[in-house]
Amino acid sequence: MPPAIQVESLSKRYRLGVIGGGTLREDANRWWASLRGRPDPTTKVGVDARDGQTGEEIWALRDVSFEVSEGEILGIIGRNGAGKSTLLKILSRITAPTSGRAVLRGRVGSLLEVGTGFHPELTGRENIYLNGTILGMTKAEVDRKLDEIVAFSEMAPFVDTPVKRYSSGMTVRLAFAVAAHLEPEILIVDEVLAVGDAAFQKKCIDRMGDFSRSGRTILFVSHNMQSIERLCTQVAVVDRGALLHVSSPGLAIAKYFELGSEVDTLRDWSPSSPESFGPLRRCRVASPGRPALVSGESAVFEFEFEPSSHHARLQVGVGIYNDKFVKVAHLDTLFQGLSFSGTGTLSCTIPRVPLVPGTYTLNVVIRDSTHVVSHYERFVRFDVVDGVFYRGGHSGVDDRAAVNIEHRWEWSRIDERAGERFDAR
C-alpha cells in the first residue's frame, strides 16, 4: 500500500527585500526600472537605493524527504523559524515549493492559524458553513453534522454571535470542531491548539487519537513534548530548514534537546549584550564543591540584577523543566512575599534537591507590579546526579518519576496470640 504522505526533496526558497514596496504598481515600477538599468523610482532622495534590496536568499526548507503511512501520527518539532509551518503550508497547498514534490493521498483537513477561513463579520454558525465549504464539505454534510460540531466546540451559547467578538481560544474551538468533523483522510494541525484551555486541548488530542485508530493520518506540530510523546507514533526533528532526525518519540525528543544552540549549556550564564537583555545580568546554578547538583544535597540559584530606573520593585518566578520540557517545579519570590529593587544579587537556596538524576533547564519570569518585564526561556541548563536523598541511605533513582518526595513509612502489627500491638518504625 502506498504511503498516505510522500515528500521527496522538498525545498522552499524566499528572497528578502526584493519586492513588497507596498503596492503592485510600485513593485512593477521598480522591476521595470531595474530592467532598464535605472535607479529605483520609489527610493527617497538621499537614501541608498540598495537599502532593504539585498535580494538575500533564505531557504525555509531544503531537500526534505519522508513518508508517513496510513494511520500514523507524525509529530514535527523544532525551534521557532526551523521550517515547520512552511512545510505544513506546502502540504496544505497554501504555498508552492521551489523544488521537490509532495503527494498526499486522500482528503486533507488543515488547522494552521487561528481564524483561518473565518470571516469576522459572520456568526459562528455562518462560519461553520463557510469553513466547512472551504475544507471540502457539502452543505448537506454540514447540515447533518452541525449539532455535533457545535456540541464538540462547547460554543452553543455563542454560535449566533459574530466571530469578531470571539477570543482566540473560542475561535480555535470552533475551527478545530469543523476540521474534526470533516473526517479527512489526512489531518494537519499546527501549534494553534496552544491557545486553548487545558481541558479542550485534552479533548482535541483524544479526538486525534481516535482519528489515528480509525486509520487516518495526522501531522502534528507542537512545542508541548508531553502531547508529542503521548500522541505520536513517529517524530521528525526539523532545524534550519533541514530534516535532522525521524524516529520514535523518545529518541527524537532527546535529539531535539541536544541541539547545541537550543540552550546555553553553561551553569554560569551572562548575556553577550547586556544593554538589550533586560534587567538580568547573570545566572549561576551552584552546588558547593560539586560539578553538578546532587539529589538530596543543597543547591543555590543566584541571579544578578541591574534594573532600569523605571522598574520599581521586581519579583521573580523560576520554572524547572526536565528533558521532555515538562515543568517539575516552580520557585517564586511571591511565595515568600519578597520583592526587590536596585542592583544586587538574588539567591534562592534549596536545602535538599528533590530532583531525580537528569538534565534540566530553567525558565525565568521577571515581573513588576503590573506586568512581565522579561521572560528568559530555557536559557541555562544544569545536570542533577544521583545522591543519598533518603535518610535510610538508599538511592533516589527512579526513572519513572520526576521528583523524590521526602516521606516516612510506619507499620503496626497485632500479635494474634496476646492481642498486643507492636509498632515498628
PEHUVEN-V545243 format. One line per field, one symbol per residue. ss: DSSP state (H for helix, E for strand, L for the rest). A space follows every 10 residues. Layout:
ss = ???
This chain:
ss = LLLLEEEEEE EEEEEELLLL LLLHHHHHHH HHHHHLLLLL LLLLLLLLLL LLLLLEEEEE EEEEEEEELL LLEEEEELLL LLLHHHHHHH HLLLLLLLEE EEEELLLEEE ELLLLLLLLL LLEHHHHHHH HHHHLLLLHH HHHHHHHHHH HHHLLHHHLL LEHHHLLHHH HHHHHHHHHH HHLLLEEEEL HHHHHLLHHH HHHHHHHHHH HHHLLLEEEE ELLLHHHHHH HLLEEEEEEL LEEEEEELHH HHHHHHHHLL LLLLLLLEEL LLLHHHLLLE EEEEEELLLL LLEELLLLEE EEEEEELLLL LLLEEEEEEE ELLLLLEEEE EEHHHHLLLE LLEEEEEEEE LLLLELLEEE EEEEEEELLL LEEEEEEEEE EEEEELLELL LLLLELLLLL LLELLLLLLL EEEELLLLLL EEEEL
